[in-house]
Amino acid sequence: MHRTALSIALALTLGGCATSRRAPEFLVPAADAARPLSPAVRANGFLFLAGQLGSDSTGQLVPGGIQAETRQAMTKIASLLQRSGSSLERVVKCTVYLTDMQEWAAMNEVYVTFFPAGRRPARTAVGVSGLVGAARVEIECLAAE
């Protein structure tokens, strides 16, 4: 009988959580540019960020190679998180796409400066055959609200 009561309580609790969740919120770009994506989607207490390139406000890659592109991509991520009500301190997972895995160490030198030691998010780095606009790096993140 105790198991039955516990099972019912658990089912009611889980069911209540499912009904209290909001529908995903698709955030609009800060600029008026028509893009085929949302820069971030808010869902169930998380922010799912679209991948960011090391490009400036005109869409041009910043000069200076992998480190400059990484710095710019992470700066854009920090800004997007701030506009969305979160911060780099709340990032739990990042995925880094590199067109040249030989540049992993150089990218990492910049990437780690955006997170305090002991509080760095989980991360995956993937080598890809190409990125938009001949970018060298693209970074996407998942953050808690």
C-alpha positions in Angstrom: 0.0 0.0 0.0 2.9 2.4 0.7 4.3 1.8 -2.7 1.0 2.6 -4.3 0.7 5.9 -2.5 4.3 6.7 -3.4 3.6 5.9 -7.0 0.5 8.0 -7.1 2.4 11.0 -5.5 5.2 10.6 -7.9 2.8 10.5 -10.9 1.0 13.6 -9.7 4.3 15.4 -9.1 5.6 14.5 -12.6 2.3 15.2 -14.2 2.2 18.6 -12.5 5.6 19.5 -13.8 4.7 18.6 -17.3 1.6 20.8 -17.3 3.4 23.8 -15.8 6.0 24.0 -18.6 5.7 26.9 -21.0 5.8 26.5 -24.7 9.3 27.2 -26.2 10.0 30.9 -26.9 11.8 31.7 -30.1 13.8 34.9 -29.6 14.2 37.3 -32.5 17.5 38.6 -33.8 18.6 42.0 -32.4 19.1 43.3 -35.9 16.3 43.5 -38.5 18.1 41.0 -40.8 15.8 38.2 -42.0 17.5 35.0 -41.0 16.3 31.4 -41.3 16.9 30.8 -37.6 16.3 32.1 -34.1 19.5 33.3 -32.3 18.2 31.5 -29.1 15.2 29.4 -28.0 14.1 29.5 -24.4 12.6 26.1 -23.3 12.1 24.5 -19.9 14.6 26.6 -18.0 17.3 26.5 -20.7 18.5 28.8 -23.5 19.6 27.0 -26.6 21.9 29.3 -28.6 22.4 29.1 -32.3 26.0 28.7 -33.4 28.0 31.9 -33.5 30.8 32.8 -35.9 33.6 35.2 -35.4 32.0 37.8 -37.5 31.3 41.5 -36.9 28.0 43.4 -37.1 28.2 43.5 -40.9 28.7 39.7 -41.2 32.4 39.9 -42.1 34.8 37.7 -40.3 37.1 39.6 -38.0 40.7 39.6 -39.1 43.4 37.8 -37.1 42.7 34.1 -37.5 41.3 31.5 -35.2 42.0 33.4 -31.9 40.3 36.6 -33.1 37.4 34.6 -34.5 37.0 32.7 -31.2 37.1 35.8 -29.1 34.5 37.5 -31.4 32.2 34.4 -31.3 32.4 34.1 -27.5 31.8 37.9 -27.1 28.7 37.5 -29.3 27.6 34.5 -27.1 28.0 36.6 -24.0 26.0 39.4 -25.4 23.2 37.1 -26.6 23.0 35.5 -23.2 22.8 38.9 -21.5 20.0 40.0 -23.8 18.2 36.8 -23.0 18.5 37.1 -19.3 21.4 34.7 -18.7 25.2 34.9 -18.6 28.3 32.9 -19.4 28.3 31.8 -15.7 25.1 29.8 -16.5 26.5 28.0 -19.6 26.4 24.2 -19.1 27.4 22.9 -22.5 29.2 24.2 -25.6 29.9 22.6 -29.0 32.9 24.0 -31.0 33.1 23.3 -34.7 36.6 23.8 -36.2 37.6 23.6 -39.9 41.1 22.7 -38.8 41.6 20.6 -35.7 45.3 21.7 -35.7 43.9 25.0 -34.5 42.3 23.5 -31.4 45.0 24.6 -29.0 45.0 28.2 -30.3 41.2 28.3 -30.1 41.3 26.8 -26.6 43.7 29.5 -25.3 41.0 32.1 -26.0 37.9 30.0 -25.2 39.1 29.2 -21.6 39.4 32.9 -20.7 35.7 33.3 -20.9 35.0 30.8 -18.1 36.6 30.7 -14.6 38.6 27.6 -13.7 36.5 25.0 -12.0 33.3 26.4 -13.6 33.9 25.5 -17.2 31.0 24.0 -19.1 31.0 20.6 -20.7 32.3 20.8 -24.2 32.6 18.9 -27.5 35.0 20.0 -30.3 34.3 18.7 -33.7 36.3 18.9 -36.9 34.2 19.9 -40.0 34.9 20.3 -43.7 33.6 23.9 -43.9 31.7 26.7 -42.2 29.6 29.6 -43.5 31.7 32.4 -45.1 35.0 30.5 -44.7 34.9 30.8 -40.9 37.4 28.8 -39.0 35.2 28.3 -35.9 31.6 28.2 -34.9 30.5 27.9 -31.2 27.0 27.0 -29.9 26.0 26.9 -26.2 23.3 25.7 -23.9 22.7 27.8 -20.8 20.4 27.7 -17.8 18.1 30.7 -17.4 
